[in-house]
Amino acid sequence: MLFEEILGQDYIKKHLTQCVDQGRIPHAQLFVGPEGSGTLPMAIAYAQYLLCSNTEGENNSGNPSCNLKFNTFSHPDLHFAFPVTTSDKVKSHPVSSHYMQEWRKLLKDQPYGNLFDWYKLLGVDNKQGQIGVDEAFEIVKALALKPYEGGYKVMLIWMAEKMNSACANKLLKLIEEPPPKTVFILIAEDEEQIINTIKSRCQTLYFPPLSERVIKSGLMKHYGLEESVSTKISHQSQGNFNKACDLIYQDSEDLQFEEWFIFWIRSAFKAKGNKAAIHDLINWSEDISKTGRETQKQFLLFCLNFFRQALLLNYNAPELVYLEPKTESFKLEKFAPFIHHANILDISNELQDAVYHIERNGNSKIILTDLSIKLTRLLHKNSV
C-alpha cells in the first residue's frame, strides 16, 4: 500500500518514514484515531515500508517482490489479529487465522471500514467479537518463528480495545520484551478501553479526523464525483472517510437508523396520555432487539448524535450542523426546539447507559423499552 493512497495525515506519514530511515523504530506502537481517519491503512503502509526496506518516504523503492506481496496483504512476516467470534464457518475457539480470506477482502474493498462493516462481512453482526486468549496463544506462536525474509516481523492488532483481560495479560510480557526485530502495532478507536499496563508499553500516535478538504479531494479522485457533490458529502461525513463512501453508495446504515429514529421519536411524542402509542414503543423495542447487538449499539450512538445536532440547531449554531434527514416529512428545524439544556444531558446519559448495558449482554427488549418510556418524559420537559 502506497502512502500516497492514504488520505491526509501528512505529518504522521513523514514521522513514521523518518523514524524507519533513522533506525528509530519503537517495538510497540499504538495508533489511536476515530473511525475513518486512516489508522489501519497507515499501519499497513508503515509495515510495508519497514519490511520491504523502502526509502525516500514511499513504498516503491525497496524490494520489488516484497512490495508485491503487500498488494495481496500476504507477506509472511506481517501478522494480523482482529476481533472474531463463532460463525457458521468456525464453531468454537475462533482466531484471526480462520478468517484471513474475509480479512483480505475487507482490506481490499474497505480499508477505512469499521467494526460494523467487519461483522457484516462475516455475517455475524448479531454477535460481539473479541480478541481472546486463544488469539494470544496464536500471536505468541507466530512471533516465536524466525522472520521469513530475515528482517523484521510485524504484528498488527486491529481494534486492540477488544482484547479481553485474559488476552491482554497473556501478551503483556511479550509486548514489553518482544523477540529481536519484532514490532507491535496496536490500532484503537477508544484507548480508554485498553488496560493501562498495555498502553504504558506502547508509543502512542494520535490520528485526527480528516478535514473536509481532504475528504472532498479523495472523493473526487477515487470516485470522479463533481465538486459540489463531494463538498456536500465531505461536510456530512464528519471527518470519517468510511462514512463518506457509504453516503456515495447510499449503503450507509444511517438510512435505516434514521427510519427507526423518526418512528421512535414520533411514538414517544404521542405516548403522553396515549396508551396506543405506548404499544407502538413496546413493539418498536421488540423489533430493534431482534437485530444484532452491534447494530443496536451503532443505532443508539446514531440517536445520540442526532440529538446533539438538534441541540446545535436550537442554539443557533447552524454552521456546525451537518445532518440532513432524508425523510421529507421530518424537518430537523421543527424537532430542534424540543432538545435543550433542560433535557439533553438526561437524554445523553440514558442513551449511553443503554449502550453500556447492551454491550454487557443485558436484555435488549427491556433496555430499549425502558429507554423509550424515559424518552417520552424527557421530550416533554420544559426548557424553562
Contacts in CASP RR format, 6 or more apart in sequence:
PFRMAT RR
TARGET T0000
AUTHOR 0000-0000-0000
METHOD contacts of the structure
MODEL  1
MLFEEILGQDYIKKHLTQCVDQGRIPHAQLFVGPEGSGTLPMAIAYAQYL
LCSNTEGENNSGNPSCNLKFNTFSHPDLHFAFPVTTSDKVKSHPVSSHYM
QEWRKLLKDQPYGNLFDWYKLLGVDNKQGQIGVDEAFEIVKALALKPYEG
GYKVMLIWMAEKMNSACANKLLKLIEEPPPKTVFILIAEDEEQIINTIKS
RCQTLYFPPLSERVIKSGLMKHYGLEESVSTKISHQSQGNFNKACDLIYQ
DSEDLQFEEWFIFWIRSAFKAKGNKAAIHDLINWSEDISKTGRETQKQFL
LFCLNFFRQALLLNYNAPELVYLEPKTESFKLEKFAPFIHHANILDISNE
LQDAVYHIERNGNSKIILTDLSIKLTRLLHKNSV
1 41 0 8 1.000
1 44 0 8 1.000
1 45 0 8 1.000
1 48 0 8 1.000
1 59 0 8 1.000
1 70 0 8 1.000
1 111 0 8 1.000
2 45 0 8 1.000
2 58 0 8 1.000
2 59 0 8 1.000
2 60 0 8 1.000
3 13 0 8 1.000
3 17 0 8 1.000
3 45 0 8 1.000
3 49 0 8 1.000
3 57 0 8 1.000
3 58 0 8 1.000
3 59 0 8 1.000
4 58 0 8 1.000
5 41 0 8 1.000
5 45 0 8 1.000
6 13 0 8 1.000
6 38 0 8 1.000
6 41 0 8 1.000
6 42 0 8 1.000
6 45 0 8 1.000
7 38 0 8 1.000
7 210 0 8 1.000
7 214 0 8 1.000
7 215 0 8 1.000
7 217 0 8 1.000
7 218 0 8 1.000
7 241 0 8 1.000
8 210 0 8 1.000
8 211 0 8 1.000
8 214 0 8 1.000
9 37 0 8 1.000
9 38 0 8 1.000
9 42 0 8 1.000
9 207 0 8 1.000
9 208 0 8 1.000
9 210 0 8 1.000
12 42 0 8 1.000
12 205 0 8 1.000
12 207 0 8 1.000
13 42 0 8 1.000
13 45 0 8 1.000
13 57 0 8 1.000
14 57 0 8 1.000
15 205 0 8 1.000
16 42 0 8 1.000
16 46 0 8 1.000
16 49 0 8 1.000
16 205 0 8 1.000
17 49 0 8 1.000
17 57 0 8 1.000
17 58 0 8 1.000
19 25 0 8 1.000
19 26 0 8 1.000
20 46 0 8 1.000
20 49 0 8 1.000
20 50 0 8 1.000
21 55 0 8 1.000
21 57 0 8 1.000
25 50 0 8 1.000
25 152 0 8 1.000
25 183 0 8 1.000
26 183 0 8 1.000
26 202 0 8 1.000
26 203 0 8 1.000
27 178 0 8 1.000
27 182 0 8 1.000
27 183 0 8 1.000
27 184 0 8 1.000
28 175 0 8 1.000
28 176 0 8 1.000
28 178 0 8 1.000
28 183 0 8 1.000
28 184 0 8 1.000
28 186 0 8 1.000
28 201 0 8 1.000
28 202 0 8 1.000
28 203 0 8 1.000
29 183 0 8 1.000
29 184 0 8 1.000
29 185 0 8 1.000
29 186 0 8 1.000
29 202 0 8 1.000
29 203 0 8 1.000
29 204 0 8 1.000
29 205 0 8 1.000
30 160 0 8 1.000
30 186 0 8 1.000
30 187 0 8 1.000
30 188 0 8 1.000
30 191 0 8 1.000
30 194 0 8 1.000
30 199 0 8 1.000
30 202 0 8 1.000
30 203 0 8 1.000
30 204 0 8 1.000
30 205 0 8 1.000
31 39 0 8 1.000
31 42 0 8 1.000
31 43 0 8 1.000
31 185 0 8 1.000
31 186 0 8 1.000
31 187 0 8 1.000
31 188 0 8 1.000
31 205 0 8 1.000
31 207 0 8 1.000
32 39 0 8 1.000
32 188 0 8 1.000
32 189 0 8 1.000
32 191 0 8 1.000
32 204 0 8 1.000
32 205 0 8 1.000
32 206 0 8 1.000
32 207 0 8 1.000
33 39 0 8 1.000
33 188 0 8 1.000
33 189 0 8 1.000
33 206 0 8 1.000
33 207 0 8 1.000
33 208 0 8 1.000
34 189 0 8 1.000
34 207 0 8 1.000
34 209 0 8 1.000
34 239 0 8 1.000
34 240 0 8 1.000
35 113 0 8 1.000
35 114 0 8 1.000
35 189 0 8 1.000
35 240 0 8 1.000
35 242 0 8 1.000
35 243 0 8 1.000
36 112 0 8 1.000
36 113 0 8 1.000
36 114 0 8 1.000
36 209 0 8 1.000
36 210 0 8 1.000
36 239 0 8 1.000
36 240 0 8 1.000
36 241 0 8 1.000
36 242 0 8 1.000
36 243 0 8 1.000
37 207 0 8 1.000
37 208 0 8 1.000
37 209 0 8 1.000
37 210 0 8 1.000
37 239 0 8 1.000
37 240 0 8 1.000
37 241 0 8 1.000
38 111 0 8 1.000
38 112 0 8 1.000
38 207 0 8 1.000
38 210 0 8 1.000
38 241 0 8 1.000
39 187 0 8 1.000
39 207 0 8 1.000
40 107 0 8 1.000
40 111 0 8 1.000
40 112 0 8 1.000
40 113 0 8 1.000
40 158 0 8 1.000
40 187 0 8 1.000
41 111 0 8 1.000
41 112 0 8 1.000
42 207 0 8 1.000
43 156 0 8 1.000
43 185 0 8 1.000
43 187 0 8 1.000
44 70 0 8 1.000
44 73 0 8 1.000
44 78 0 8 1.000
44 107 0 8 1.000
44 111 0 8 1.000
44 156 0 8 1.000
45 59 0 8 1.000
46 185 0 8 1.000
47 75 0 8 1.000
47 78 0 8 1.000
47 154 0 8 1.000
47 156 0 8 1.000
47 183 0 8 1.000
47 185 0 8 1.000
48 54 0 8 1.000
48 59 0 8 1.000
48 66 0 8 1.000
48 67 0 8 1.000
48 70 0 8 1.000
48 75 0 8 1.000
49 57 0 8 1.000
49 59 0 8 1.000
50 152 0 8 1.000
50 154 0 8 1.000
50 183 0 8 1.000
51 66 0 8 1.000
51 75 0 8 1.000
51 77 0 8 1.000
51 78 0 8 1.000
51 149 0 8 1.000
51 151 0 8 1.000
51 152 0 8 1.000
51 154 0 8 1.000
52 59 0 8 1.000
52 62 0 8 1.000
52 63 0 8 1.000
52 66 0 8 1.000
52 67 0 8 1.000
52 70 0 8 1.000
53 62 0 8 1.000
53 63 0 8 1.000
53 66 0 8 1.000
54 60 0 8 1.000
54 61 0 8 1.000
54 62 0 8 1.000
54 67 0 8 1.000
55 61 0 8 1.000
55 62 0 8 1.000
59 67 0 8 1.000
59 70 0 8 1.000
60 67 0 8 1.000
63 149 0 8 1.000
66 75 0 8 1.000
66 149 0 8 1.000
69 75 0 8 1.000
69 76 0 8 1.000
70 78 0 8 1.000
72 104 0 8 1.000
73 103 0 8 1.000
73 104 0 8 1.000
73 107 0 8 1.000
73 108 0 8 1.000
74 104 0 8 1.000
76 148 0 8 1.000
76 149 0 8 1.000
77 147 0 8 1.000
77 148 0 8 1.000
77 149 0 8 1.000
77 150 0 8 1.000
77 151 0 8 1.000
77 152 0 8 1.000
77 153 0 8 1.000
77 154 0 8 1.000
78 154 0 8 1.000
78 156 0 8 1.000
79 139 0 8 1.000
79 142 0 8 1.000
79 143 0 8 1.000
79 153 0 8 1.000
79 154 0 8 1.000
79 155 0 8 1.000
79 156 0 8 1.000
80 96 0 8 1.000
80 100 0 8 1.000
80 103 0 8 1.000
80 156 0 8 1.000
80 157 0 8 1.000
80 158 0 8 1.000
81 96 0 8 1.000
81 131 0 8 1.000
81 135 0 8 1.000
81 138 0 8 1.000
81 139 0 8 1.000
81 155 0 8 1.000
81 156 0 8 1.000
81 157 0 8 1.000
81 158 0 8 1.000
82 96 0 8 1.000
82 99 0 8 1.000
82 103 0 8 1.000
82 118 0 8 1.000
82 131 0 8 1.000
82 157 0 8 1.000
82 158 0 8 1.000
82 159 0 8 1.000
83 115 0 8 1.000
83 118 0 8 1.000
83 129 0 8 1.000
83 130 0 8 1.000
83 131 0 8 1.000
83 158 0 8 1.000
83 159 0 8 1.000
83 162 0 8 1.000
84 90 0 8 1.000
84 94 0 8 1.000
84 95 0 8 1.000
84 96 0 8 1.000
84 98 0 8 1.000
84 99 0 8 1.000
84 122 0 8 1.000
84 129 0 8 1.000
84 130 0 8 1.000
84 131 0 8 1.000
84 135 0 8 1.000
85 94 0 8 1.000
85 122 0 8 1.000
85 124 0 8 1.000
85 127 0 8 1.000
85 128 0 8 1.000
85 129 0 8 1.000
85 130 0 8 1.000
86 92 0 8 1.000
86 94 0 8 1.000
86 124 0 8 1.000
86 127 0 8 1.000
87 94 0 8 1.000
87 122 0 8 1.000
87 123 0 8 1.000
87 124 0 8 1.000
89 98 0 8 1.000
89 99 0 8 1.000
90 98 0 8 1.000
90 99 0 8 1.000
93 134 0 8 1.000
94 134 0 8 1.000
95 134 0 8 1.000
95 135 0 8 1.000
95 138 0 8 1.000
96 103 0 8 1.000
96 135 0 8 1.000
96 138 0 8 1.000
97 138 0 8 1.000
99 122 0 8 1.000
102 121 0 8 1.000
102 122 0 8 1.000
105 121 0 8 1.000
106 113 0 8 1.000
106 117 0 8 1.000
106 118 0 8 1.000
106 121 0 8 1.000
110 117 0 8 1.000
110 242 0 8 1.000
110 245 0 8 1.000
112 241 0 8 1.000
112 242 0 8 1.000
112 245 0 8 1.000
113 242 0 8 1.000
114 242 0 8 1.000
115 159 0 8 1.000
115 162 0 8 1.000
115 294 0 8 1.000
116 125 0 8 1.000
116 253 0 8 1.000
116 294 0 8 1.000
116 295 0 8 1.000
116 298 0 8 1.000
117 242 0 8 1.000
119 125 0 8 1.000
119 127 0 8 1.000
119 129 0 8 1.000
119 294 0 8 1.000
125 291 0 8 1.000
125 292 0 8 1.000
125 294 0 8 1.000
125 295 0 8 1.000
126 291 0 8 1.000
126 292 0 8 1.000
126 293 0 8 1.000
126 294 0 8 1.000
126 295 0 8 1.000
127 292 0 8 1.000
127 293 0 8 1.000
127 294 0 8 1.000
128 293 0 8 1.000
128 294 0 8 1.000
128 359 0 8 1.000
129 162 0 8 1.000
130 162 0 8 1.000
130 163 0 8 1.000
130 164 0 8 1.000
130 167 0 8 1.000
131 157 0 8 1.000
131 159 0 8 1.000
131 160 0 8 1.000
131 162 0 8 1.000
131 163 0 8 1.000
131 164 0 8 1.000
131 167 0 8 1.000
132 163 0 8 1.000
132 164 0 8 1.000
132 166 0 8 1.000
132 167 0 8 1.000
133 164 0 8 1.000
133 166 0 8 1.000
133 167 0 8 1.000
133 170 0 8 1.000
135 167 0 8 1.000
136 166 0 8 1.000
136 167 0 8 1.000
136 170 0 8 1.000
136 171 0 8 1.000
137 170 0 8 1.000
139 155 0 8 1.000
139 157 0 8 1.000
139 171 0 8 1.000
139 174 0 8 1.000
140 170 0 8 1.000
140 171 0 8 1.000
140 174 0 8 1.000
142 155 0 8 1.000
143 153 0 8 1.000
143 155 0 8 1.000
143 174 0 8 1.000
143 178 0 8 1.000
143 179 0 8 1.000
143 182 0 8 1.000
144 179 0 8 1.000
145 153 0 8 1.000
147 153 0 8 1.000
147 181 0 8 1.000
151 181 0 8 1.000
152 181 0 8 1.000
152 182 0 8 1.000
152 183 0 8 1.000
153 179 0 8 1.000
153 181 0 8 1.000
153 182 0 8 1.000
153 183 0 8 1.000
154 182 0 8 1.000
154 183 0 8 1.000
154 184 0 8 1.000
154 185 0 8 1.000
155 182 0 8 1.000
155 183 0 8 1.000
155 184 0 8 1.000
155 185 0 8 1.000
156 185 0 8 1.000
156 187 0 8 1.000
157 163 0 8 1.000
157 184 0 8 1.000
157 185 0 8 1.000
157 186 0 8 1.000
157 187 0 8 1.000
158 187 0 8 1.000
159 187 0 8 1.000
159 188 0 8 1.000
159 189 0 8 1.000
160 186 0 8 1.000
160 187 0 8 1.000
160 188 0 8 1.000
160 194 0 8 1.000
160 198 0 8 1.000
161 188 0 8 1.000
161 189 0 8 1.000
161 190 0 8 1.000
161 191 0 8 1.000
161 192 0 8 1.000
161 193 0 8 1.000
161 194 0 8 1.000
163 171 0 8 1.000
163 194 0 8 1.000
163 198 0 8 1.000
165 195 0 8 1.000
168 194 0 8 1.000
168 195 0 8 1.000
168 197 0 8 1.000
168 198 0 8 1.000
171 198 0 8 1.000
172 197 0 8 1.000
172 198 0 8 1.000
172 201 0 8 1.000
175 184 0 8 1.000
175 198 0 8 1.000
175 201 0 8 1.000
175 202 0 8 1.000
176 201 0 8 1.000
178 184 0 8 1.000
184 202 0 8 1.000
186 194 0 8 1.000
186 198 0 8 1.000
186 202 0 8 1.000
188 194 0 8 1.000
191 199 0 8 1.000
191 204 0 8 1.000
209 238 0 8 1.000
209 239 0 8 1.000
209 240 0 8 1.000
210 239 0 8 1.000
210 240 0 8 1.000
210 241 0 8 1.000
211 239 0 8 1.000
212 231 0 8 1.000
212 234 0 8 1.000
212 235 0 8 1.000
212 237 0 8 1.000
212 239 0 8 1.000
213 234 0 8 1.000
215 230 0 8 1.000
215 233 0 8 1.000
215 234 0 8 1.000
215 237 0 8 1.000
215 239 0 8 1.000
215 241 0 8 1.000
215 244 0 8 1.000
216 227 0 8 1.000
216 230 0 8 1.000
216 231 0 8 1.000
216 233 0 8 1.000
216 234 0 8 1.000
217 230 0 8 1.000
218 230 0 8 1.000
218 241 0 8 1.000
219 225 0 8 1.000
219 229 0 8 1.000
219 230 0 8 1.000
219 233 0 8 1.000
219 234 0 8 1.000
219 244 0 8 1.000
219 248 0 8 1.000
220 226 0 8 1.000
220 227 0 8 1.000
220 230 0 8 1.000
223 248 0 8 1.000
225 233 0 8 1.000
225 248 0 8 1.000
233 244 0 8 1.000
233 247 0 8 1.000
233 248 0 8 1.000
234 244 0 8 1.000
235 322 0 8 1.000
236 243 0 8 1.000
236 244 0 8 1.000
236 247 0 8 1.000
236 322 0 8 1.000
236 323 0 8 1.000
236 324 0 8 1.000
237 243 0 8 1.000
237 244 0 8 1.000
237 247 0 8 1.000
237 322 0 8 1.000
238 322 0 8 1.000
243 252 0 8 1.000
243 254 0 8 1.000
245 251 0 8 1.000
246 252 0 8 1.000
246 253 0 8 1.000
246 254 0 8 1.000
253 295 0 8 1.000
253 298 0 8 1.000
253 299 0 8 1.000
253 302 0 8 1.000
254 302 0 8 1.000
255 326 0 8 1.000
257 298 0 8 1.000
257 299 0 8 1.000
257 302 0 8 1.000
257 303 0 8 1.000
258 302 0 8 1.000
258 325 0 8 1.000
258 326 0 8 1.000
258 327 0 8 1.000
259 327 0 8 1.000
260 284 0 8 1.000
260 288 0 8 1.000
260 299 0 8 1.000
261 299 0 8 1.000
261 302 0 8 1.000
261 303 0 8 1.000
261 306 0 8 1.000
262 325 0 8 1.000
262 327 0 8 1.000
262 330 0 8 1.000
263 280 0 8 1.000
263 284 0 8 1.000
264 281 0 8 1.000
264 284 0 8 1.000
264 303 0 8 1.000
264 372 0 8 1.000
264 375 0 8 1.000
265 335 0 8 1.000
265 379 0 8 1.000
267 277 0 8 1.000
267 280 0 8 1.000
267 281 0 8 1.000
267 284 0 8 1.000
267 372 0 8 1.000
268 277 0 8 1.000
268 281 0 8 1.000
268 372 0 8 1.000
268 375 0 8 1.000
268 376 0 8 1.000
268 379 0 8 1.000
269 376 0 8 1.000
269 379 0 8 1.000
269 380 0 8 1.000
270 276 0 8 1.000
270 277 0 8 1.000
270 280 0 8 1.000
271 277 0 8 1.000
271 278 0 8 1.000
271 280 0 8 1.000
271 281 0 8 1.000
271 372 0 8 1.000
271 373 0 8 1.000
271 376 0 8 1.000
272 376 0 8 1.000
272 380 0 8 1.000
278 373 0 8 1.000
281 369 0 8 1.000
281 372 0 8 1.000
281 373 0 8 1.000
281 376 0 8 1.000
282 369 0 8 1.000
282 372 0 8 1.000
284 368 0 8 1.000
284 372 0 8 1.000
285 364 0 8 1.000
285 365 0 8 1.000
285 368 0 8 1.000
285 369 0 8 1.000
285 371 0 8 1.000
285 372 0 8 1.000
286 365 0 8 1.000
288 296 0 8 1.000
288 299 0 8 1.000
288 364 0 8 1.000
288 368 0 8 1.000
289 296 0 8 1.000
289 363 0 8 1.000
289 364 0 8 1.000
289 365 0 8 1.000
289 368 0 8 1.000
291 299 0 8 1.000
293 358 0 8 1.000
293 359 0 8 1.000
293 361 0 8 1.000
293 364 0 8 1.000
296 358 0 8 1.000
296 364 0 8 1.000
296 368 0 8 1.000
297 355 0 8 1.000
297 358 0 8 1.000
297 359 0 8 1.000
300 351 0 8 1.000
300 354 0 8 1.000
300 355 0 8 1.000
300 358 0 8 1.000
301 351 0 8 1.000
301 355 0 8 1.000
303 351 0 8 1.000
304 348 0 8 1.000
304 351 0 8 1.000
304 352 0 8 1.000
305 323 0 8 1.000
306 323 0 8 1.000
307 339 0 8 1.000
307 344 0 8 1.000
307 347 0 8 1.000
307 348 0 8 1.000
307 351 0 8 1.000
308 344 0 8 1.000
308 348 0 8 1.000
309 321 0 8 1.000
309 322 0 8 1.000
309 323 0 8 1.000
309 332 0 8 1.000
310 332 0 8 1.000
310 335 0 8 1.000
310 336 0 8 1.000
310 338 0 8 1.000
310 339 0 8 1.000
311 336 0 8 1.000
311 339 0 8 1.000
311 340 0 8 1.000
311 344 0 8 1.000
312 318 0 8 1.000
312 320 0 8 1.000
312 321 0 8 1.000
313 321 0 8 1.000
313 332 0 8 1.000
313 333 0 8 1.000
313 336 0 8 1.000
314 336 0 8 1.000
314 337 0 8 1.000
314 339 0 8 1.000
314 340 0 8 1.000
321 332 0 8 1.000
323 332 0 8 1.000
324 332 0 8 1.000
325 331 0 8 1.000
325 332 0 8 1.000
338 379 0 8 1.000
339 347 0 8 1.000
340 383 0 8 1.000
341 383 0 8 1.000
342 381 0 8 1.000
342 382 0 8 1.000
342 383 0 8 1.000
342 384 0 8 1.000
343 378 0 8 1.000
343 379 0 8 1.000
343 381 0 8 1.000
343 383 0 8 1.000
346 374 0 8 1.000
346 378 0 8 1.000
346 381 0 8 1.000
347 375 0 8 1.000
347 378 0 8 1.000
350 371 0 8 1.000
350 374 0 8 1.000
350 375 0 8 1.000
350 378 0 8 1.000
351 371 0 8 1.000
354 367 0 8 1.000
354 368 0 8 1.000
354 371 0 8 1.000
357 367 0 8 1.000
358 364 0 8 1.000
358 367 0 8 1.000
END
